[in-house]
Amino acid sequence: MHSELIAHGTLLLSRRDVARLLDFDTCMIAIEEALHAEAKGHVIGPAVLGMHVQNGGFHVKAASLTTQRPWFAAKCNANFPGNFARFGLPTIQGLVLLHDASNGRVLAVMDSIEITIVRTAATTALAAKHLARTDSHTLTIVGCGSQGDAHARALCRVLPIRRVQLHDIDPERANDLGTRLTTVLANVEVIAVTDVAAALRSSDVIATCTTSDRPIVNADDVRSGTFVAGVGADNPHKHELAPSLFADSKIVVDHREQCATIGDLHHALAAGAVDPAAVHADLGEIITGKKVGRQNADEVTLFDSTGTALQDVAAVIAIWERASIDTTFVRFPFAS
């Protein structure tokens, strides 16, 4: 096996390649399997390094996962919220390295943009399967960039959504996304809305996908039985969900320590709205059955998503397994 891999070289995968190889269903399965592996003690990490610079920042997320073999992946992402307006560039750009953790060999170098988009939305969809009401029909997306687009598509795959409401500080972005989604979401009404508070109060599911540094969703904006996913807060300065909402919700996080440091949970803890014991579960505990998800139709369930390296390594393994049997992808003999 190892001699075959060395002969094949290191895979070099562009964003277009990754998009061809990774879909929501594949990614959800991969992340679910990784969470089961974590419960069995087959994961090392995750580890995070963050650095802020003028107009943006960088972070490195890394983890090791053992399935049929040991793997290690590290992602270096740049996050510059003003990029689209200033330069026409994506907010997030970067690369992922996938290694064989038994010998250090570089198996693949991949563009990270599509990986980050798909694995984040796939993780929220996994959370929604356990935390949203099964009769959830109305979804509101706040923030109509790439993550808003992906979350609308992913959530409509796992819930019986009939109406998607889109809000963005730039109304044109909401209109444009509405036009795109109308062509791909069958039997779903898609509308752009300007009154975000009214949209939130009419929702069964809410996903915030912004770079906001102040709360967008307050406790008074959320009716009983709603599932809320806060996706945008991935550094200590970002803030989408008000501390009061945490106090009134069943809280599930993608990673306790990480959310307490860089997620919206960080702000709720700092405000004294909740203490660490208020966190009901990590998502992995829900997936593996150690903790229950939604218990009744009236609960407000909240998922604080900061994006973990385990999600990345699960996604890139799935990509590599598909790409490694396809000779059309570029390979480079780094080890020669």
VEXLUM-607157 format. One record per residue: x, y, z of N, C-alpha, C in turn; residue in three letters. Coordinates in pm, whole numbers, plus 50000, padded with zeros to 5 digits. Layout:
XYZXYZXYZala
...
//
This chain:
500844987950000500005000050000500875012650000met
501905012950092502725024950102503555027249977his
504085016549913504855018349791503995023849679ser
502725019749676501805025049574501575039849596glu
501415043749723501165057849752502365066449712leu
503575061649743504775069349709504885070749558ile
504555060249485504615060849340503625070949284ala
502505072249351501475081349301501785095949333his
502655098749428502995112349461501955118949549gly
502125131949570501225139949653500145146249565thr
498895144549604497785150349530497745165449550leu
497565172849442497375187349447495975190249397leu
495105195349486493695196949453493275211449465leu
492725216749355492225230449351490845231149416ser
490325243249429488965244849482487965237549393arg
488135238449263487215231549171487295216449190arg
488515211249211488675196949236487925192849363asp
488125200649469487485197549596485965197649582val
485435207549512483985208549493483445196349418ala
484245191049328483845179149253483815166749341arg
484665166549444484855154449525484075154349656leu
483655165949705483035166749838481625172449828leu
480635164749869479245169349875478775168650019asp
477605174550047477115175350184476905161550245phe
476305152350170476005139150226477285131750263asp
478275131950172479555125550200480225131750322thr
480155144850331480815151850441480125148950574cys
478795148550576478075145450699478425131550750met
478495122050658478855108350697480275108150754ile
481195115050687482585115250732482725121550870ala
482025132550895482105139351025481465130751133ile
480355124451101479695115751199480625104251238glu
481285098051140482235087251169483405092251252glu
483875104351223484985110051300484585112551444ala
483365116851468482895119251605482785106051682leu
482405095351614482395082251678483825077851710his
484745080551619486145077151643486695085051762ala
486315097651772486745105951885486255100052017glu
485015095352019484455089352140485225076952183ala
485865070352087486645058252116488105061552148lys
488455074252150489815078252182490775077652065gly
490245078251942491075076951823491425090451760his
491315101151837491595114651788492605121351880val
493565128351820494505136851893494215151251854ile
494045159951950493695173851923492215175851947gly
491645186051887492235195451791493085206251858pro
493945212351777494775223451822494505235451732ala
494565247451790494275259651717495335270151746val
495785276951643496655288551656496005300051580leu
495815311251646495215322851580496115334951587gly
496045343351483496845355551479496055366351407met
495935378051470495225389251410496205398851345his
495845403751228496615413851157495655424851114val
496185435351058495325446251014494335441250908gln
493065444050931491965440650839491565425950837asn
492185417750921491815403650918492625395251014gly
492795382750978493545373851066493825360550999gly
494595352251069494945338951022494695329051135phe
494335316951098494305306451199494775293351137his
495395285451223495825271851187495075262251277val
494395252451217493695242151293494235228551252lys
494535220151351495155207351322494575196451411ala
494545184251359494085172651436494605159951370ala
494665149351450495015136151400493865126651429ser
493535118351330492425108951339492895095351289leu
492595084951366492935071451324491665063951286thr
491605059451161490515050851116491165037551078thr
491165034150949491925022250907493435024850915gln
493815037650920495205041750930495245055051003arg
496385059351052496465072451120496655083751020pro
495895094551039495955106250952496235118651035trp
496825128550971497005141751033496665152250927phe
495895162350967495585173350875495765186550947ala
496305196350875496445209950926495945219650821ala
495105228750864494555238750773495035252550815lys
495545260050719495925274050743494975282750661cys
494145290250732493165298950665493435313550696asn
493275321750594493235336250611491775340550610ala
491405349750701490025354450713490025369750712asn
489595375450598489585389950580488185394350539phe
487345398550637485935401350609485685411950503pro
486615421350484486405431950385486885428550246gly
487315416250223487945412750096487035414649975asn
485785410349988484905410849871484685425349826phe
484395434149922484145448149887485395455149837ala
486545451949895487775459049861488485453449739arg
488505440249727489335433949623488595423949535phe
487335421149567486605410849494487105396849525gly
487775395149640488325382249680487455375649786leu
487535362449801486795355649908487245360250046pro
486325359750142486685362950280487715353150333thr
487525340450305488405329950356489195323850241ile
490505322650261491375316250163492425308250240gln
492865297050183493885289350252494135275850190gly
494905267750263495295254450218495165244450333leu
494965231750296494985220850392496065210950350val
496865206450446497835195750425497315183050491leu
497315172150418496955159050472498195150250472leu
498505144650591499685136150607499275122050648his
500105112450611500055099150671500735100450808asp
499955098450916500495100751051501355089151100ala
501545078851018502445068051057503865070751013ser
504045079450911505405082150862505625096650821asn
504595104850830504745119050799504585122750653gly
504385113050567504315115950424503165125350391arg
503415134950303502385144250259501525137450152val
500295134450186499395127650094498725137349998leu
498405149350048497665158749963497835172950012ala
497775182149917497675196549944496415201249874val
495485207149951494175210749896493835225249925met
493155231549831492555244549858491525242749969asp
491475252150063490615250550182489245256950171ser
489015265350071487785273250069486555264150069ile
486505254949974485325246349963485215236850081glu
486355232250132486335223550249485695230750367ile
486115243050392485585250650505484085253050488thr
483675256650367482265259250343481425246750366ile
481825235650303481005223550307481015217250444val
482175216050508482215209250638481485217250744arg
481485230550734480765238750833479265236750819thr
478765237550696477335235750674476895221450703ala
477745211750670477415197650697477325195250847ala
478205201550926478165200051071476895206151128thr
476495217851079475255223951125474065215051090thr
474075209150971472995200250931472925187951022ala
474085182551060474115171451156473495175551288leu
473865187451336473295192451461471775194051449ala
471325199251335469905201551314469105188551316ala
469685177651266468995164851267468635160451409lys
469435164651506469215160551645468575171451730his
468685183951687468275195051774467085203051722leu
466805202351592465645209551538464395200751548ala
463235207051550461985199551545461865192651409arg
461345180851406461235173351280460185179551188thr
459345188451242458355195251158458765209651130asp
460055212451131460535226051104460345229450957ser
459625240250931459285243850793459875257250747his
460195266150842460665279550805462095281750853thr
462975284850761464395287050788464755301450756leu
465455308050849465995321350820467515320750824thr
468115325450717469565326650705469925341350718ile
470795344550812471305358250827472765358250782val
473035365550677474355365550615474325357250488gly
474415363750373474155357050245475405355250160cys
476525352650227477735349150155477775334150128gly
478975328850112479125314650078478565305550186ser
478775309150313478245300750420476725301250426gln
476145312850403474685313750400474095305050291gly
474705305450174474295297150062474375282350100asp
475525278150151475725264050186474785259550296ala
474555268050395473665264150505472215262550458his
471775271150369470415269450316470285255950245ala
471255252550164471205239850090471295227850183arg
472235228350278472445216950367471255214750459ala
470705225450515469585224050608468325219250537leu
468165223150412467015218350336467145203550300cys
468335197950313468525183650287468085175150406arg
468105180850525467835172750645466525176350715val
465895187250674464645191650737463605194550629leu
462305193450662461255195750562460965210650542pro
461995218250508461865232750494460995236050372ile
460035244950393459165249550285459395264250250arg
460015271650343460215286050322461605289750376arg
462395296350291463715301450331463685316550322val
464005323150434464065337750441465525341950451gln
465935351150366467335355350356467485369850395leu
468445372550482468715386350522470215388850518his
470585400650468471975404950466472005420150482asp
473095425350539473205439950550473255446450413ile
473665438750312473605443050172472405436150108asp
471275443050091470075436650038470285430049902pro
471205435349824471435429649692472015415349702glu
472845413249802473405399749821472285389849857arg
471335394249939470205385549973469365382649850ala
469135392749768468365390649644469085380949549asn
470395382849535471165374249445471145359749493asp
471315357849622471295344149675469905338049658leu
468875346149680467525341149661467285336249519gly
467825343449422467685339449282468375326049257thr
469585324349313470325311849293469635300049362arg
469185302249484468575291249558467235286949499leu
466525296349440465235292949379465395282349271thr
466555282249206466765272649097467185258849147thr
467625257849274468145244949322467325238749435val
466465246549500465655241349610464235238949560leu
463925226349534462615223049478461525224449584ala
460405230149543459225231449629459495239449757asn
460425248849749460745257549862460575271949819val
459825279649897459695294049872460925301049928glu
461605308749847462815315849889462585330749871val
462725338349981462505352849972463595360250047ile
463945372049998464835381150069463985390150159ala
464445392450282463685400350378464565411750431val
463935422650464464655433950521464435435350671thr
463285430750720462975431350863463485418550929asp
464725418750976465325406551027464655401851155val
464245411151242463615407051368462305399651342ala
461515404551250460255397851216460515384151156ala
461535383151072461875370251012462305360251118ala
463135364651213463585355751319462415350651402leu
461485359351433460355355451518459405345851448arg
459465344951316458585335951242459285322751205ser
460475320351258461325309351212461285297251304ser
461435285551243461655273151316463145270251329asp
463915274951232465365272951227466015286051188val
467085289551259467845301851230469315298151219ile
469985303051116471425301351102472055314951075ala
472975319151160473685331951141475065328951083thr
475345335050969476575332250893477245345350857cys
477585353350957478085366850934479455368650998thr
480015380450978481245384351045480965395051151thr
479755395451202479335405951295480145405851424ser
480355417951479481005419151609480025423651717asp
478735422851686477705426051785476525416751764arg
475755413951870474685403951859473635407351753pro
473245397051679472195398151578470895392151629ile
471005381451708469835374251756469775375251908val
468675380851958468425382052101467375371952144asn
467275369852273466305360152325464885363652282ala
464545376452279463195380652242462885378252094asp
463905375652013463695373351870463345358851838asp
463445350251937463345335751913462125330051983val
461245323751907460055317751968460385303652019arg
459535298352103459775285152160459835274752049ser
460675264752068460815253851973461795256151860gly
462465267651860463375271151751464745264751772thr
465375261151662466785256951661467605268551603phe
468625272951678469475284051637470905279151623val
471515281751508472915278351485473705291251465ala
474645293751553475555305051538476825300351473gly
477085304751351478155299251269479325308951251val
479065321851258480075331551218481155334351319gly
480895332251449481865335851552482965325451560ala
484115328551499485255319451505486515326551552asp
486335338251616487415344551690486775352851802asn
487545357051902486945363452019486225376551990pro
486465382451874485875395451844484515394351775his
484235382851714482965381151644481875377351744lys
480635381751713479565380251811478225381051738his
477495369851734476215369451663475035366851756glu
475215358751858474115354651945474255361252082leu
473195368152126473235375552252473375366052371ala
474085370252476474195361952597472835357752652pro
471835366552641470505363152693469915350952625ser
470265348652498469765337152425470355324252482leu
471625324752523472245312952585471545309452715phe
471165319552790470515317152919469165310252904ala
468535311852788467195306352766467195293852679asp
468365287952649468445277352549469135264852603ser
468875253552536469695241552554470915243252465lys
472095243552525473325247252454474095234852413ile
474395233752285475275223352232476395230452154val
477615225652168478765232152105479515222052019val
480305226951925481125217551848482375213451925asp
482865222352014484025219152098484015228652217his
483895223152339483685231552457484775242052476arg
486015237652479487115246952507487215257452398glu
487075253352274487195262652163486065272952165gln
484825268252189483685277552193483795287152311cys
484335282352422484495290952539485585301452518ala
486415299252416487525308552388487225317852272thr
486625312552164486445320752044485015320951991ile
484105313352050482745312851998481815322852065gly
480545322252031479575330752099479425326752246asp
479695314152280479695310052420480665318552501leu
481775322152441482785330752506482135343652558his
481275349952478480635362452519479595359952628his
478865348852618477865345752720478525343052855ala
479665336152854480395333752977480945346753035leu
481495355252948482075367952994481015377053053ala
479795376252999478705384653048478065379153174ala
478425366953213477835360853331476435355453307gly
476025354353179474685349453149474565334453177ala
475665327253159475725312953189477095309853247val
477215297853306478535292953345478845280553263asp
480075275653267480435264253181479535252153197pro
478975250253316478115238653340476795239553265ala
476475251353212475225253053138475275246453000ala
476465243152952476575236352822476045222152837val
475025218952760474395205852770475285194952715his
475945197452601476725186952536477605192452426ala
478675185052397479365186252269478535178952164asp
478645183152039477895176351933478245161451928leu
479505158051951479895143951949479155135652052gly
478855141552167478095134352270476675131752225glu
476115140952145474765138952091474805128151983ile
475765129051893475865119651782476045105251831ile
476865103551936477165090151985476165085152089thr
475165093252121474115088952213474455090352360gly
475575096752393475905098852534474995109152599lys
474525118552519473575128652566472405129152468lys
471255133152517470085134252430470085147752361val
469425148352246469275160952175468015167952220gly
467175171552124465905177952159465015168152235arg
464385173052342463525164552424462045168052415gln
461725180152369460325183752352460195194752249asn
458965197452208458725206752098458905221352136ala
459005224252266459085238152310460495242952340asp
461445233952346462815237952376463375247152269glu
464125257252313464995264552220466355257852228val
466805252552115468105245752111469085254552036thr
470305255552088471305264652033472575256752005leu
473085258151883474345251751844475375262451818phe
476425262751900477525272251882478615265351801asp
478825269951679479745263651585480955272551562ser
482135267751597483365275351572484215268951463thr
483855256651422484625249751320485845243151379gly
485915229851373487025222751437487925215851336thr
489135213151381490085205951296489645191651270ala
488875185951364488365172351340487425172251220leu
486605182551206485745183651088486585184550961gln
487675192150967488555193550851489185180250814asp
489765173250911490465160850879489485150450827val
488265150150882487255140850831486935143650685ala
486775156550653486445160350515487575157250419ala
488815160350460489925158450366490245143650345val
490005135350445490175120950426489185115950321ile
487935120550333486915116550235487305121050094ala
487845133050083488285138249953489435129749900ile
490435127349985491615119749942491225105749896trp
490325099249970489935085649933489295085149795glu
488525095549762487925096049629488965099749523arg
489815109349554490765114349455491895104449427ala
492255096349527493425087649512493225076749408ser
491965073849374491715063449273491425069549136ile
491575082649125491305089749000492605095448946asp
493095090048838494405094148784494375107548712thr
493205113748700493125126648630493585138148718thr
493685136048849494105146848938495625148148938phe
496105160348958497545163248955498235157049076val
499365150649051500205145149155501615150649140arg
502225153649254503565159349252504485150849339phe
505665147049290506555138049366507395145449468pro
506735151049573507485158649674508575150249739phe
508275137249760509205128949836510385123749752ala
510385126449624511445120749539512705129449542ser
//
